[in-house]
């Protein structure tokens, strides 16, 4: 009887998992092997979608390249900035809790459509950024119209949304034993030396966690590219998530989009495995674990 009571308690989660997670997951795998739109039932086509993606769709490789560049800019920039702010906010200063709250706010607002629209207005040719440059006698920059700058401009937005990573870094910094710093000071170590020889090694598991999570999130980027540039100019910001969205909801090629989603899933699985595999070379655990 007790086991049925337990099942009753977790039944909302089980139903939600089965209906909203497991079923869509399995259905998308089936649809990826079909020609399916929202106005016509699925028709089995085998590997035709995958062959078309790899052999006949030039946008696939363009979107992969744009996404890879985006990840290479956004993830290291976000982690470095988040760690820097976390170091500052870990100092014992009066009112530091208020500053932590203020610095976390961009992460609450950053993923919204409104902030992406704001970002677009900031970096328009007559936007606030160019006006600030003009006040310093610097000519305006076509941040969103230049293919060489548009992707970089979009990648600045997630760097600004550093709050979640900063909180995790801050928690990791609080766990570093103070005795290590005291011993290092007694030996005459500088602050920079303590950072590289004590702080960084001790928070490497936190760095790994943030690296994996932010990499996964960056590969799935959609909102900024959709709202700010729409994938332009000349598809320089046509990231993978935007291509998937276009095929699903503009061209109604749901089977094709499902195949794209599974390719992205496999890419993320591979990247995560590689990161975890390589982490054994630089991640420190007190129990010596962490290697795959």
C-alpha positions in Angstrom: 0.0 0.0 0.0 2.8 2.4 0.9 4.4 2.0 -2.6 1.1 3.1 -4.2 1.0 6.2 -1.9 4.5 7.0 -3.0 3.6 6.6 -6.7 0.6 8.9 -6.1 2.8 11.6 -4.7 5.2 11.5 -7.7 2.5 10.9 -10.3 2.4 14.6 -11.4 6.1 14.5 -12.1 5.8 11.1 -13.8 3.0 12.2 -16.0 4.8 15.4 -16.9 8.0 13.5 -17.7 6.2 11.0 -19.9 3.9 13.4 -21.7 6.2 16.5 -22.0 9.7 14.9 -22.2 9.9 11.3 -23.1 7.1 11.2 -25.7 8.3 14.3 -27.6 11.8 12.9 -27.4 10.8 9.6 -28.9 8.4 11.2 -31.4 11.0 13.5 -32.8 13.3 10.5 -33.5 10.5 8.9 -35.5 9.7 12.1 -37.3 13.3 12.6 -38.3 12.9 9.6 -40.6 9.8 10.9 -42.2 8.5 13.6 -44.5 6.2 15.4 -42.1 4.5 18.8 -42.0 1.8 20.1 -39.7 -0.8 19.9 -42.6 0.1 16.4 -43.7 0.7 13.2 -41.8 4.2 11.7 -41.6 5.4 9.6 -44.6 8.4 7.3 -44.0 11.5 8.3 -46.0 14.3 6.5 -44.1 17.6 8.4 -44.1 16.5 10.9 -46.7 16.4 13.8 -44.3 19.9 13.1 -43.0 21.3 12.6 -46.5 19.7 15.9 -47.6 21.2 17.7 -44.6 24.8 16.5 -45.0 24.9 16.3 -48.8 22.5 19.0 -50.2 22.0 21.7 -47.6 24.7 24.4 -47.7 22.9 26.3 -44.9 23.7 23.4 -42.5 27.5 24.0 -42.7 27.1 27.8 -42.6 25.0 27.5 -39.5 27.4 25.1 -37.9 30.3 27.5 -38.6 28.3 30.5 -37.2 27.4 28.5 -34.1 30.9 27.3 -33.5 32.2 30.9 -33.8 29.5 32.1 -31.5 30.3 29.4 -28.9 34.1 30.2 -29.1 33.4 33.9 -28.4 30.5 33.7 -25.9 31.5 30.9 -23.6 35.1 31.9 -22.7 34.0 35.5 -22.5 31.1 34.7 -20.2 33.1 32.4 -17.9 36.0 34.8 -17.6 33.8 37.8 -16.9 31.7 35.8 -14.4 34.8 34.7 -12.6 36.2 38.2 -12.4 32.9 39.6 -11.0 32.7 36.6 -8.6 36.2 37.4 -7.3 35.2 41.0 -6.6 31.9 40.1 -5.0 33.6 37.6 -2.7 35.4 40.4 -0.9 34.2 41.2 2.6 32.8 44.6 1.9 29.8 46.2 3.6 26.6 45.9 1.5 28.1 43.3 -0.8 24.8 41.3 -0.8 23.1 44.2 -2.5 25.8 44.3 -5.2 25.5 40.6 -5.7 21.7 41.0 -6.3 22.3 43.9 -8.8 24.9 41.9 -10.8 22.6 38.9 -11.0 19.7 40.9 -12.5 21.0 40.7 -16.2 20.7 36.9 -16.0 17.0 37.1 -15.0 16.2 39.6 -17.8 18.8 38.6 -20.4 17.0 35.8 -22.2 13.9 37.8 -22.9 12.8 39.2 -26.2 12.7 42.7 -24.7 16.4 42.6 -23.9 17.3 41.4 -27.3 15.3 44.2 -28.8 17.1 46.6 -26.5 20.4 45.2 -27.6 19.5 45.8 -31.3 18.7 49.4 -30.5 21.9 49.8 -28.6 24.0 48.7 -31.6 22.1 50.2 -34.5 24.0 52.7 -36.6 22.4 55.6 -34.7 22.2 53.6 -31.5 23.5 54.5 -28.1 26.9 52.8 -28.6 27.7 54.7 -31.8 26.5 57.9 -30.1 28.9 57.3 -27.3 31.7 56.7 -29.9 30.7 59.9 -31.7 31.2 61.9 -28.5 34.7 60.6 -28.4 35.2 61.6 -32.1 35.2 57.9 -33.2 33.3 57.2 -36.5 30.2 55.1 -36.2 30.5 51.3 -36.6 28.0 49.2 -38.4 27.8 46.6 -35.6 24.8 44.7 -37.0 25.2 45.3 -40.7 28.8 44.2 -41.1 29.1 40.4 -41.5 32.5 40.5 -39.7 31.0 42.2 -36.7 27.4 41.1 -36.4 28.1 37.7 -34.9 30.6 39.2 -32.4 28.0 41.8 -31.4 25.4 39.1 -30.7 27.9 37.1 -28.7 28.4 40.0 -26.4 24.8 39.6 -25.1 25.3 36.2 -23.3 28.6 37.6 -21.8 26.4 40.3 -20.3 24.2 37.6 -18.9 26.9 36.3 -16.6 24.8 36.2 -13.4 24.1 32.4 -13.2 27.7 31.5 -13.8 28.8 34.2 -11.4 26.7 32.8 -8.6 28.1 29.3 -9.1 31.7 30.7 -9.2 30.9 32.6 -6.0 29.7 29.5 -4.2 32.9 27.7 -5.4 35.1 30.5 -4.1 33.5 30.3 -0.7 34.5 26.6 -0.5 38.2 27.2 -0.9 39.9 26.6 2.5 41.1 29.8 4.0 44.0 27.9 5.6 45.6 27.6 2.1 45.6 31.4 1.7 47.0 31.9 5.2 49.9 29.4 4.5 50.6 31.1 1.1 50.7 34.5 2.8 53.1 33.2 5.3 55.4 32.0 2.5 55.2 35.5 0.9 53.0 34.6 -2.1 51.4 37.5 -4.0 47.7 37.8 -4.7 48.2 36.8 -8.3 50.3 33.8 -7.3 47.6 32.7 -4.9 45.0 33.0 -7.6 46.8 30.8 -10.1 48.2 28.3 -7.6 45.3 28.0 -5.1 42.1 29.6 -6.3 42.0 28.3 -9.9 43.0 24.7 -9.0 40.5 24.5 -6.2 37.5 25.7 -8.3 38.3 23.6 -11.4 35.2 21.4 -10.8 33.1 24.5 -10.8 34.8 25.8 -13.9 34.1 22.4 -15.6 30.4 22.6 -14.7 30.0 26.1 -15.9 31.9 25.3 -19.1 29.7 22.3 -20.0 26.4 24.0 -19.1 27.3 27.3 -21.0 28.6 25.4 -24.0 25.3 23.4 -24.2 23.3 26.6 -23.9 25.4 28.5 -26.5 24.9 25.7 -29.1 21.2 26.1 -28.7 21.2 29.9 -29.1 18.2 31.2 -30.9 16.6 34.3 -29.4 19.4 36.8 -29.9 20.0 35.9 -33.6 16.2 35.8 -34.3 15.4 39.1 -32.8 18.5 41.2 -33.4 19.6 40.2 -36.9 17.2 37.5 -38.2 20.2 35.6 -39.2 21.7 38.3 -41.4 23.6 40.0 -42.8 24.2 37.4 -45.6 23.5 34.7 -43.0 26.6 35.6 -40.9 24.5 35.1 -37.8 22.4 32.2 -39.0 23.1 30.0 -36.1 21.9 26.4 -35.8 18.9 27.1 -33.6 17.6 29.6 -36.2 18.0 27.2 -39.0 16.1 24.6 -37.1 13.3 27.1 -36.3 13.0 28.2 -40.0 12.7 24.6 -41.2 10.1 23.7 -38.6 7.9 26.9 -38.6 8.6 28.8 -41.8 8.9 25.9 -44.2 6.8 23.4 -42.1 9.4 20.7 -42.7 8.9 19.1 -39.3 10.6 15.9 -40.2 13.6 17.7 -41.5 13.7 19.9 -38.4 13.5 16.8 -36.2 16.5 15.4 -38.0 18.4 18.7 -37.4 17.5 18.5 -33.7 18.9 15.0 -33.4 22.1 16.0 -35.1 22.4 18.8 -32.7 21.7 16.4 -29.8 24.6 14.1 -31.1 26.9 17.1 -31.4 26.2 18.2 -27.9 26.7 14.6 -26.6 30.0 14.5 -28.4 31.2 17.9 -27.2 30.2 17.1 -23.6 32.0 13.8 -23.7 35.2 15.4 -25.1 35.1 18.1 -22.4 34.6 15.6 -19.6 37.3 13.3 -21.1 39.8 16.2 -21.2 38.8 17.5 -17.8 40.8 14.7 -16.1 44.0 16.6 -17.2 43.2 19.9 -15.5 40.4 19.3 -13.0 41.3 18.8 -9.3 39.2 16.7 -7.0 40.1 16.1 -3.4 39.3 12.4 -3.7 41.2 12.1 -6.9 38.1 11.3 -8.9 36.6 12.9 -12.0 38.3 11.0 -14.8 36.2 9.1 -17.4 
